[in-house]
Amino acid sequence: MNEETNNSSVEKRFRSIGWRQSPAIRWLLMALFVALFYFALAPHILPETFDITENTKSEKDIRAPFQIKDERATRLAEEEAANRIEMQYSIVALRNESLVEQILYRIEQLNQDDQVTVQNKIDIFRSEIPGKYAKHIDGFVNNNKGKGTYNDTLLEEMSFVAKEQEYTIPEETFYKMPKLSSEQLSEMRVVARDIVRKLTIEPLRDAEIARTQVAELVNGSSISDRTAREIVQELARFSIMPNKFLDREATELAKEAAKQSTSPVIYKDGDIIVKRGDMITPELYQLLQESNLLQDTKHYWPQIGLFLLSLMMLLSLYVYLHTTGSIGGLKPKYNNAQLLMLWLIFLINILLMQVVSFIQSETVPYVGYLAPVALGVMLITLLLDMGLAIISTLLFTLVGSVMLNVIPNQMFDFRLGFFVMVISLAAIFSIHKAAQRSAILKAGIMVSLFGALAVLSMMMMSEQMNQMPFMYSISFAFAGGLITSILVIGLMPFFEITFGILSTLKLVELSSPNHPLLRKLLTETPGTYHHSVMVGNLSEAAAEAIGADGLLCRVGSFYHDIGKTKRPDYFIENQTNIENPHDSIDPKLSKSIIVAHARDGVEMLKEYNIPKPIRDIAEQHHGTTSLKFFYFKAKKQAEEQGLAVDFTEDDYRYPGPKAQSKESAVVGLADCVEAAVRSLRNPTMEQIEAMINKIIKSRLDDNQYNECDLTLKELDIIAHSLKESVVGIFHSRIEYPDDSKQEQTKESEQA
């Protein structure tokens, strides 16, 4: 049961959202944009493929469609460079002099111990001293491992080589050690340390070479005792180790660096890979296959790259739509109908560029200037938004520079891209404030002029002024602008009618007093007509103050009370020299008549195909506010007749809906303020301000703005704008107490 209830609520919510606000439809449209960009650019970007087989002659020249790296030839060059690198050796400072010092300190320590017999000392020397060599090496490895000074591979190599070259101390040397005195050992330490340091300070791969020099250095030292000299010689030879070792890791790094520094074998864009008549060797066939130039090769990377490009083009649109209106919310600035219209505009513009590209060639490249590429941005500016048109200019510039490019072996033609950008921006800034359809033709002329100017500048820079293509290019560029304006004039009604778009041009047309509905309003309900004009003035100024559509508010105000033409006498502004019919009818009937004017107005507007945004204003400008006058009148009548009050204030409310947009809310406020101020005989500034604030507070307390995105700050701005507009409109009726007092003072002084 709960699951059925949840499913039902989801279905209701989906129906309430509608396809125009459906997130699923929106993402489908985004996918259509990606598909449009991909398939429009694919024939011009994806490389040409060839039907060839191995060990046959090529029937045509095969050129590189883009920069191609010959991986096989590059690898061979890199291997040759690596083979030329010699083995690398590194110096490891083992500090061998510390080893000989440790041994001599141990001999001195043991010799000073009288409790140990000579034989025991000999045994200890025989067992301890040989092990100090390996212990010294292992200690060095452990202290330096993982610290970064030496790599682990080098430390392993050092340990292996040094231990392999270990010197064996003769057996008789151990028998001589107990005889050494402290004075001898002190002198021996200095000599041994200096000899070991001197012989290991230079790079040494073979320790035996340095050991052969020990005897000579000992004999030339200050040690005079023969036994001491013999022991120093043996201990010095024992302590000398190699310090230069093969560094395999450094060798590999050097070889890798040699490979990296080797210049790759590259075929530049347009270079001939295979000449006509050349044999397709296995190496060439493999190169063509790796470059996706064979028809039997699956082309993934170019397609993925083009898909990513299409995705990034969509991303630029998405980011703009997301920053100007929540693309993922229920009420984004652009609904799905408008996004579909945007997609159709892109489709038409790209199709027109494709048509021109069919008749364009290398011999007649100037035909590309004939393409009406500014058509898309003109339609977007008129039907949607100037900012969106500027973003679209970037996309059309990219697409145009690819689709209209005829330069061989070049993906983009910056000249045509520059041309597309110039005429698109010229179109946007020429038409964004258009109020009449004739402005489209003027914008087309501006596109022609700026297009010709762009072509002229590029021709002058390339020094092609004296060539015949110059005249053709200027002529085609000028003609393209005129064709663009003609196409825009023809397509505008299609988009306006099909998608119910309320463009600026359409709003200006609807504001004409000659429109049948406005003539009906003027002739049948002159009071309501005057009221609607006043509301239009108030709402336009207030809407523009908060960044809403002021023109829509103005035109919407003209039509917001059109439903009153069905029963004009029941509305106070039309009751001239007649009794108020509400005085003689039941309050419930009065409520029904008053409330019906919003619904009647929507039906009349539908009959005349008035766009939905204006119908929404007519339907929503009262929201669900209550008719308190008739409610209290009905309540009073029931009490006087002794009847039970079986109704509530909610029974005397407009059916709504509440204002769904800022424009509807602003018109509703202006409508209420204008009627309230008109009811005051001689309003003061304070009364006007207090009344406006009271009306806004009342509607806020009544939750009339819960369904639109008006903020409290914007309501303050609206209140200030309404006050200024009311003062301007009703200036002659407003009392200025301070000024009147000053005049009375002047008159009394003159008397």
C-alpha positions in Angstrom: 0.0 0.0 0.0 2.8 2.4 0.9 4.6 1.5 -2.3 1.5 2.3 -4.3 1.1 5.6 -2.5 4.8 6.5 -3.2 4.5 5.6 -6.8 1.3 7.7 -7.1 3.0 10.7 -5.5 6.0 10.3 -7.9 3.6 10.2 -10.9 1.8 13.3 -9.7 5.0 15.1 -9.1 6.2 14.2 -12.6 3.0 15.4 -14.2 3.2 18.6 -12.2 6.7 19.2 -13.4 5.8 18.6 -17.1 8.2 17.9 -20.0 9.3 21.6 -20.1 10.9 21.2 -16.6 11.7 17.5 -16.7 15.4 16.8 -15.8 15.4 13.7 -17.9 14.3 15.6 -21.0 16.9 18.3 -20.2 19.7 15.8 -20.2 18.4 14.2 -23.4 18.6 17.6 -25.0 22.2 18.0 -23.7 23.0 14.7 -25.4 21.5 16.0 -28.6 23.8 19.0 -28.5 26.8 16.7 -28.2 25.6 14.5 -31.1 25.0 17.6 -33.2 28.5 19.0 -32.6 30.1 15.5 -33.1 28.4 14.7 -36.4 28.8 18.2 -37.8 32.6 18.2 -37.2 33.3 14.5 -37.9 33.6 14.7 -41.7 36.0 17.6 -41.4 38.2 16.4 -38.5 38.4 12.6 -38.6 41.4 11.5 -40.8 41.1 10.0 -44.3 41.7 6.2 -44.4 43.3 4.1 -47.2 42.6 0.6 -48.5 46.1 -0.8 -48.9 47.7 -4.2 -48.2 51.2 -5.1 -47.1 54.0 -5.7 -49.7 52.1 -3.9 -52.5 52.7 -0.6 -54.2 50.8 2.5 -53.1 48.5 3.9 -55.8 48.6 7.4 -54.3 50.6 9.7 -52.1 49.8 9.2 -48.5 50.3 12.3 -46.4 50.2 12.7 -42.7 46.8 14.3 -41.8 48.4 15.4 -38.6 51.7 15.1 -36.9 52.7 11.4 -36.7 55.5 10.0 -34.7 57.3 7.0 -36.2 57.4 4.9 -33.0 59.6 2.1 -34.4 62.2 4.5 -35.9 62.2 6.6 -32.8 62.7 3.5 -30.6 65.7 2.4 -32.7 67.2 5.9 -32.4 66.7 5.8 -28.6 68.3 2.4 -28.3 71.3 3.5 -30.2 71.7 6.6 -27.9 71.3 4.4 -24.8 73.9 1.9 -26.0 76.4 4.8 -26.4 76.2 5.5 -22.6 79.0 4.0 -20.6 78.5 2.3 -17.3 78.1 4.8 -14.4 80.2 4.6 -11.2 79.6 6.4 -7.9 81.8 7.2 -5.0 80.8 5.9 -1.6 82.6 7.5 1.4 83.1 4.5 3.7 85.3 6.4 6.2 87.8 3.6 6.4 90.1 5.5 8.8 87.5 5.1 11.5 87.8 1.3 11.1 91.5 1.3 11.8 91.0 3.6 14.8 88.4 1.3 16.3 90.8 -1.7 15.9 93.7 0.1 17.6 91.5 1.4 20.4 90.4 -2.2 21.0 94.0 -3.4 21.1 94.9 -0.6 23.6 91.9 -1.4 25.8 92.7 -5.1 25.9 96.4 -4.6 26.5 95.8 -2.4 29.5 93.8 -5.2 31.2 96.2 -7.1 33.3 93.6 -9.7 34.2 93.6 -11.1 30.7 96.5 -13.4 29.8 98.5 -12.9 26.7 97.1 -16.1 25.1 93.6 -14.9 25.8 94.4 -11.6 24.2 95.7 -13.3 21.1 92.6 -15.4 20.9 90.4 -12.3 21.3 92.3 -10.4 18.6 92.0 -13.4 16.3 88.3 -13.7 16.7 87.2 -10.0 16.9 89.4 -8.0 14.5 88.5 -9.9 11.2 84.8 -9.5 11.9 85.1 -5.7 12.2 85.5 -5.4 8.4 82.1 -6.8 7.5 80.5 -5.2 10.6 81.8 -1.8 9.4 80.3 -2.3 6.0 77.0 -3.6 7.3 76.7 -0.7 9.7 77.3 1.8 6.9 74.6 0.2 4.8 72.1 0.2 7.6 72.7 3.8 8.4 72.3 5.0 4.9 69.6 2.8 3.6 66.4 4.6 2.6 67.9 8.1 3.4 68.4 9.1 -0.3 72.1 9.8 -0.1 72.8 6.5 -1.9 70.3 4.3 -3.7 69.7 0.8 -2.4 71.1 -0.8 -5.5 74.4 1.0 -5.1 74.6 0.0 -1.4 74.1 -3.6 -2.3 76.8 -3.4 -5.0 79.2 -1.7 -2.5 78.6 -4.3 0.2 79.2 -7.2 -2.2 82.4 -5.8 -3.9 83.9 -4.5 -0.6 83.5 -7.8 1.2 84.8 -9.6 -1.9 88.0 -7.6 -1.6 88.5 -8.1 2.1 92.1 -8.4 3.2 93.2 -11.3 5.4 95.5 -10.4 8.3 98.4 -12.8 8.8 98.2 -15.1 11.8 101.5 -14.0 13.3 100.2 -10.4 13.5 97.8 -11.3 16.2 100.7 -12.7 18.4 102.6 -9.4 18.1 99.6 -7.2 19.2 99.8 -7.9 23.0 103.3 -6.5 23.1 102.3 -3.0 22.0 102.4 -0.2 24.6 100.0 2.7 24.9 102.5 5.1 23.6 103.1 3.0 20.5 99.4 2.5 19.9 98.9 6.3 20.1 101.6 6.9 17.5 100.3 4.0 15.4 96.7 5.5 15.4 97.8 8.8 13.9 100.0 7.1 11.3 97.4 4.5 10.3 94.6 6.9 10.1 96.6 9.3 7.9 97.7 6.5 5.6 94.2 5.0 5.2 92.7 8.4 4.5 95.4 9.3 2.0 95.0 6.1 0.0 91.2 6.1 -0.1 90.7 9.8 -0.8 90.9 9.2 -4.6 88.4 7.0 -6.5 89.4 3.4 -5.9 87.8 0.4 -7.6 90.5 -2.2 -6.6 91.6 -2.0 -3.0 94.7 -4.1 -3.7 96.3 -1.3 -5.7 96.2 1.0 -2.7 97.3 -1.8 -0.3 100.6 -2.1 -2.3 101.5 1.5 -1.3 101.0 0.9 2.4 104.5 -0.4 3.2 106.2 2.5 1.6 104.1 5.0 3.5 104.6 3.2 6.8 108.4 3.1 6.3 108.4 6.8 5.7 106.4 7.5 8.8 107.6 8.4 12.3 107.2 4.9 13.7 110.6 3.5 14.5 109.7 0.2 16.1 109.8 -2.6 13.6 106.9 -4.6 15.2 104.7 -1.5 15.3 105.4 -0.8 11.6 104.5 -4.4 10.7 101.2 -4.3 12.6 100.3 -0.8 11.2 100.9 -2.1 7.7 98.6 -5.1 8.2 95.9 -3.1 9.9 96.1 -0.4 7.2 95.8 -3.0 4.4 92.9 -4.5 6.3 91.1 -1.2 6.6 91.5 -0.1 3.0 88.4 -0.8 0.9 87.3 0.2 -2.6 85.1 3.4 -2.8 84.1 3.5 -6.4 81.3 1.1 -7.4 79.1 0.4 -10.4 75.9 2.3 -10.0 73.3 0.4 -12.0 70.5 2.7 -11.2 72.5 5.8 -12.3 73.4 3.9 -15.4 69.8 3.2 -16.2 68.9 6.9 -15.5 71.6 8.0 -17.8 70.4 5.7 -20.5 66.8 6.9 -20.0 68.0 10.5 -20.2 69.8 9.7 -23.4 66.6 8.3 -24.8 64.6 11.3 -23.7 67.0 13.7 -25.3 66.8 11.8 -28.6 64.7 13.7 -31.1 61.7 11.6 -32.2 61.3 10.7 -35.8 58.2 12.7 -36.8 56.2 13.2 -40.0 54.7 16.7 -39.8 51.2 17.6 -40.9 51.2 17.3 -44.7 54.5 15.4 -45.0 54.4 12.5 -47.4 54.7 9.2 -45.6 54.4 7.0 -48.7 54.9 8.2 -52.2 52.9 6.9 -55.1 54.4 3.7 -56.4 56.4 3.0 -53.2 56.3 -0.5 -51.8 54.3 -0.8 -48.5 56.9 -2.5 -46.3 55.8 -4.2 -43.1 57.3 -1.3 -41.2 55.3 1.3 -43.2 52.2 -0.8 -43.0 52.6 -1.0 -39.2 53.1 2.8 -39.1 50.0 3.5 -41.1 48.1 1.0 -38.9 49.2 2.6 -35.7 48.3 6.1 -37.1 44.7 4.8 -37.9 45.1 5.5 -41.6 44.0 2.1 -42.8 40.4 1.3 -43.5 40.5 -2.0 -41.6 41.8 -0.3 -38.5 39.4 0.6 -35.7 39.6 4.3 -35.2 39.2 5.1 -31.5 41.4 8.0 -30.5 40.3 10.5 -33.1 36.7 9.7 -32.4 37.2 10.0 -28.6 39.0 13.3 -29.1 36.2 14.6 -31.2 33.7 13.4 -28.6 35.7 15.2 -25.9 35.7 18.4 -28.0 31.9 18.1 -28.5 31.6 17.6 -24.8 33.6 20.7 -24.0 31.5 22.7 -26.4 28.4 21.6 -24.5 30.1 22.4 -21.3 30.5 26.0 -22.2 26.7 26.2 -22.8 26.0 24.2 -19.6 28.1 26.5 -17.5 26.4 29.6 -18.8 22.9 28.0 -18.3 23.9 26.8 -14.9 25.2 30.2 -13.7 22.1 32.1 -15.1 19.5 29.6 -14.0 19.6 26.4 -12.1 19.9 23.7 -14.8 19.1 21.0 -12.4 16.3 22.6 -10.5 12.6 22.5 -11.2 12.5 26.1 -12.4 15.6 27.0 -14.4 15.8 30.2 -16.4 15.5 28.2 -19.6 13.0 25.4 -19.8 13.2 22.4 -22.1 11.2 24.0 -24.8 13.6 26.9 -25.0 16.6 24.5 -24.9 15.0 22.5 -27.8 14.6 25.8 -29.7 18.2 26.6 -29.0 19.2 23.2 -30.4 17.1 23.8 -33.6 18.8 27.1 -34.1 22.2 25.5 -33.8 21.0 22.7 -36.2 19.8 25.3 -38.8 22.9 27.4 -38.6 25.2 24.3 -38.9 23.2 22.9 -41.9 23.5 26.3 -43.7 27.3 26.2 -43.1 27.4 22.6 -44.4 25.5 23.6 -47.6 28.0 26.4 -48.3 30.9 24.0 -47.6 29.6 21.7 -50.4 30.1 24.4 -53.0 33.4 25.7 -51.5 36.8 24.4 -52.6 40.5 25.3 -52.6 40.0 27.1 -55.9 37.0 29.2 -54.6 37.6 29.5 -50.9 35.9 32.9 -50.7 32.5 31.2 -51.1 32.7 30.5 -47.3 32.1 34.2 -46.7 28.6 33.7 -48.1 27.5 31.5 -45.2 24.8 33.2 -43.1 26.6 32.2 -39.9 25.3 35.2 -38.0 21.7 33.8 -38.3 22.1 31.7 -35.2 23.2 34.4 -32.8 20.6 36.9 -34.2 17.8 34.4 -33.4 19.3 33.6 -30.0 19.6 37.3 -29.2 16.0 38.0 -30.2 14.4 34.9 -28.8 16.5 34.1 -25.8 19.3 36.1 -24.3 22.2 38.3 -25.4 24.6 36.6 -23.0 23.7 33.2 -24.5 24.3 34.6 -28.0 27.8 35.6 -27.0 28.6 32.2 -25.7 27.1 30.7 -28.9 29.4 33.0 -30.9 32.4 31.2 -29.5 30.9 27.8 -30.6 29.9 29.0 -34.1 33.4 30.5 -34.5 34.9 27.1 -33.7 32.5 25.1 -35.9 32.8 27.6 -38.8 36.6 27.6 -38.7 36.4 23.8 -39.1 33.5 23.3 -41.5 34.4 26.1 -43.9 38.1 25.3 -43.9 39.5 24.3 -47.3 43.2 24.5 -46.5 44.7 21.0 -46.9 46.2 19.3 -43.9 44.9 22.0 -41.5 42.1 21.4 -39.0 41.1 25.1 -38.5 41.1 28.1 -40.7 41.7 31.1 -38.4 40.6 33.6 -41.1 37.1 32.1 -41.4 37.0 31.8 -37.6 37.8 35.5 -37.3 35.2 36.3 -39.9 32.5 34.4 -38.1 33.4 36.0 -34.7 33.3 39.5 -36.1 30.0 39.2 -37.9 28.4 37.4 -35.0 29.3 40.0 -32.5 28.3 42.8 -34.9 24.9 41.0 -35.3 24.4 40.7 -31.5 25.2 44.3 -30.7 23.2 45.6 -33.6 20.0 43.8 -32.8 19.9 43.3 -29.0 17.8 46.4 -28.5 15.6 45.9 -31.5 12.0 47.1 -31.1 10.8 46.7 -34.6 11.2 44.0 -37.3 12.8 46.5 -39.6 15.7 46.5 -37.1 16.6 43.0 -38.4 17.3 44.3 -41.8 19.4 47.1 -40.3 21.3 44.5 -38.4 21.8 42.5 -41.6 23.4 45.6 -43.2 25.7 46.0 -40.2 26.7 42.3 -40.5 27.5 42.9 -44.2 29.6 46.0 -43.5 31.5 44.4 -40.6 32.0 41.2 -42.6 33.3 43.1 -45.6 35.6 45.1 -43.2 36.9 41.9 -41.7 37.7 40.4 -45.1 39.3 43.6 -46.2 41.6 43.7 -43.2 42.7 40.1 -43.7 43.3 40.7 -47.5 45.4 43.7 -46.8 47.5 41.8 -44.3 48.1 39.0 -46.8 48.8 41.5 -49.6 46.1 40.1 -52.0 44.6 43.5 -52.9 45.3 43.3 -56.6 43.9 39.8 -57.1 40.4 38.9 -58.4 39.5 36.9 -55.2 39.6 40.1 -53.3 36.5 41.5 -55.1 34.7 38.1 -54.8 35.5 37.8 -51.1 34.1 41.3 -50.3 31.0 40.7 -52.4 30.2 37.3 -50.8 30.8 38.8 -47.3 28.4 41.6 -48.0 25.8 39.3 -49.6 26.0 37.0 -46.6 24.8 39.7 -44.2 21.7 40.5 -46.4 20.9 36.8 -46.7 21.2 36.4 -42.9 18.6 39.2 -42.2 16.2 37.8 -44.8 16.4 34.3 -43.2 16.0 35.7 -39.7 12.8 37.7 -40.7 11.4 34.5 -42.2 12.3 32.2 -39.2 11.2 34.5 -36.4 7.5 33.9 -36.7 8.1 30.1 -36.8 9.9 30.1 -33.5 7.6 32.5 -31.9 4.5 30.6 -32.8 5.9 27.1 -32.3 7.6 27.6 -29.0 5.4 30.5 -27.7 8.4 32.7 -27.4 7.7 36.3 -26.3 10.5 38.2 -28.0 11.0 42.0 -27.6 9.7 42.5 -31.1 6.5 40.6 -30.2 6.0 42.5 -27.0 6.3 45.8 -28.8 3.7 44.6 -31.3 1.4 43.6 -28.5 1.7 47.0 -26.8 0.3 48.8 -29.8 -3.1 50.4 -29.0 -4.4 49.1 -32.3 -4.4 45.6 -31.1 -8.1 44.3 -31.1 -8.1 43.5 -27.4 -6.6 46.8 -26.3 -9.1 48.7 -28.6 -11.9 46.6 -26.9 -10.5 47.5 -23.5 -10.4 51.3 -24.4 -13.8 51.5 -25.9 -15.8 49.3 -23.5 -13.9 49.9 -20.2 -12.1 53.2 -20.5 -11.6 53.3 -16.7 -9.9 49.9 -16.7 -7.8 50.9 -19.7 -6.5 54.0 -17.9 -5.9 51.9 -14.8 -4.0 49.3 -16.9 -1.8 52.0 -18.4 -0.9 53.4 -15.0 -0.1 49.9 -13.7 2.1 49.4 -16.7 4.1 52.5 -15.9 4.5 51.5 -12.2 5.4 47.9 -12.9 7.9 48.5 -15.7 9.9 50.8 -13.5 9.8 48.4 -10.5 10.7 45.4 -12.6 13.7 47.1 -14.1 14.8 48.2 -10.7 15.3 44.5 -9.6 16.5 43.3 -13.0 13.3 41.7 -14.1 11.7 42.1 -17.6 10.2 45.6 -17.5 8.8 45.4 -21.0 7.0 42.2 -20.2 5.5 43.8 -17.1 4.4 46.8 -19.0 2.6 44.8 -21.8 1.3 42.3 -19.3 -0.3 45.2 -17.3 -2.1 46.3 -20.4 -3.8 42.9 -20.6 -4.0 41.9 -17.0 -7.6 43.1 -16.5 -8.9 42.3 -20.0 -11.5 40.0 -18.4 -13.3 43.0 -16.9 -14.6 43.7 -20.4 -17.2 40.9 -19.9 -18.9 42.8 -17.0 -17.4 46.3 -17.0 -20.1 47.9 -14.7 -19.2 45.7 -11.8 -15.7 47.3 -11.4 -15.5 50.6 -9.7 -13.2 52.3 -12.2 -15.9 51.9 -14.9 -18.8 53.1 -12.7 -19.2 56.6 -14.0 -22.6 58.2 -13.1 -24.2 54.9 -12.3 -25.0 53.1 -9.1 -22.7 50.4 -7.8 -24.5 47.1 -8.8 -22.8 45.3 -5.9 -25.0 47.2 -3.5 -28.0 45.3 -4.5 -26.7 41.8 -5.0 -25.5 39.0 -2.7 -21.8 39.2 -1.6 -21.2 35.7 -2.8 -22.4 36.7 -6.3 -20.2 39.8 -6.1 -17.3 37.7 -5.2 -17.9 35.3 -8.1 -18.1 38.2 -10.5 -14.9 39.9 -9.3 -13.0 36.7 -9.1 -14.1 35.6 -12.6 -12.3 38.5 -14.3 -8.9 36.7 -14.0 -10.2 33.5 -15.5 -12.2 35.3 -18.2 -9.1 37.3 -19.1 -7.1 34.1 -19.6 -9.7 32.6 -21.9 -9.9 35.8 -24.0 -6.1 36.0 -24.3 -6.1 32.3 -25.4 -8.6 33.1 -28.1 -6.4 35.9 -29.5 -3.2 33.7 -29.2 -1.6 36.0 -26.7 1.7 34.3 -25.5 1.6 32.4 -22.2 3.8 34.8 -20.1 1.2 37.5 -20.6 -1.6 35.0 -19.8 0.2 34.0 -16.7 0.3 37.6 -15.5 -3.4 38.0 -16.1 -4.1 34.7 -14.2 -1.6 35.3 -11.3 -1.7 39.0 -10.6 -4.2 38.6 -7.7 -2.7 35.3 -6.5 -5.0 33.8 -3.8 -5.7 37.1 -2.0 -9.0 37.5 -0.3 -11.9 39.9 -1.0 -12.2 41.1 2.6 -14.8 43.7 1.8 -17.3 41.2 0.5 -16.4 38.7 3.2 -17.1 41.1 6.0 -20.3 42.3 4.2 -21.5 38.7 3.9 -20.6 38.0 7.6 -22.5 41.2 8.7 -25.6 40.2 6.7 -25.6 36.8 8.2 -25.3 38.2 11.7 -28.1 40.7 11.1 -30.4 37.9 9.8 -29.5 35.7 12.7 -28.0 33.0 10.5 -25.0 30.9 11.3 -21.8 31.8 9.5 -21.2 28.7 7.4 -18.3 30.2 5.4 -14.7 31.3 6.0 -12.5 34.0 4.6 -10.9 31.3 2.3 -14.3 31.1 0.5 -13.7 34.7 -0.5 -10.3 34.3 -2.1 -9.1 34.4 -5.7 -8.5 30.8 -6.9 -4.9 31.6 -7.9 -2.4 30.4 -8.7 0.0 32.5 -6.7 2.6 34.5 -8.6 5.1 32.1 -10.2 7.5 34.8 -11.5 8.9 38.1 -10.5 7.0 39.8 -13.3 3.6 38.5 -12.1 4.3 39.5 -8.6 5.4 43.0 -9.6 2.3 43.6 -11.7 0.1 42.3 -8.9 1.7 44.8 -6.5 1.5 47.7 -9.0 -2.1 46.9 -9.6 -3.0 47.0 -5.9 -0.9 50.1 -5.2 -2.4 52.1 -8.2 -5.9 51.3 -7.1 -5.2 52.1 -3.4 -3.6 55.5 -4.2 -6.4 56.4 -6.7 -8.9 55.9 -3.8 -7.1 58.6 -1.8 -8.4 62.1 -2.3 -5.3 64.1 -1.4 -2.6 61.7 -0.5 0.6 62.8 1.2 4.1 61.3 0.8 3.8 59.7 4.2 0.4 58.1 3.3 1.7 56.8 0.0 4.8 55.2 1.6 2.8 53.8 4.5 0.2 52.3 2.1 2.8 50.7 -0.1 4.5 49.1 2.8 1.2 48.0 4.2 0.2 46.3 1.0 3.6 44.5 0.7 3.5 43.4 4.3 -0.1 42.1 3.9 0.9 40.0 0.9 4.0 38.7 2.6 1.9 37.7 5.7 -0.6 36.0 3.3 2.3 33.9 1.8 1.6 35.3 -1.7 5.2 35.2 -2.7 6.1 31.7 -1.6 6.1 30.3 -5.1 8.3 32.9 -6.8 11.9 33.9 -6.2 11.4 37.4 -4.9 13.7 38.3 -2.0 13.0 40.7 0.8 15.7 43.0 -0.6 14.0 43.1 -3.9 10.7 43.9 -2.3 12.3 46.9 -0.6 13.6 48.0 -4.0 10.1 47.5 -5.5 8.5 49.6 -2.7 11.0 52.4 -3.3 10.4 52.3 -7.1 6.6 52.3 -6.7 6.7 55.3 -4.3 8.8 57.3 -6.8 6.6 56.3 -9.7 3.4 57.1 -7.8 4.7 60.5 -6.9 5.6 61.2 -10.5 2.2 60.0 -11.8 0.0 61.6 -9.2 2.2 64.6 -8.6 -0.6 67.1 -8.9 -2.8 65.4 -6.2 -0.1 64.9 -3.6 0.0 67.3 -0.7 3.3 68.8 0.5 2.6 70.1 4.0 5.9 71.8 4.4 5.5 73.8 1.2 1.9 74.9 2.0 3.0 76.1 5.4 5.8 78.2 3.8 3.3 79.7 1.4 0.9 80.6 4.2 3.8 82.2 6.1 4.7 84.3 3.1 1.1 85.5 2.6 0.8 86.5 6.3 4.1 88.4 6.1 2.9 90.3 3.0 -0.4 91.1 4.7 
